Amino acid sequence: MMNRFDNRMSGDSPFKPEFEQYISKHPGRGSLKVQVSAANRSFPVKNVFVEVAVIDGDMRYSLYHDVTDESGIVNEIVLPACSGSDNNAPETAGKDDAVYLISVFHPSFQEIVDFPVTVQDRIETILPVALEPLNGAKEG
């Protein structure tokens, strides 16, 4: 029986052919949810550009980009991850973790570039992002 997470993981790979070696090293799938807010996380920020990238070898690949909705969220970004069995033994735990670089941009706020986030197999990682206004004033 497939659960809700398994349903999101099925289908063809959206990644480019040159990325196949990375995918073969990371056969699992995890998901990422980005929640963007301001004013000490009091207010969601819509229309924030969110980019997900990864560095594999000497190449930086931009894998995904979207803008936040009215709730300040970009949801269900499915990404390659180490299979769950790869992280069960102490000698292999964390060895080839899938680390992605998250960047967020909005014209009214300071940008955040290449914030590292680890994605694990069959787990939804939630990344809260608190933006600072461009005028340099501290909020709150």
Summary of the structure (lengths in Angstrom):
residues: 140
radius of gyration: 16.3
end to end distance: 47.8
largest distance: 52.2
contacts: 381
relative contact order: 0.25
helix: 14%
strand: 46%
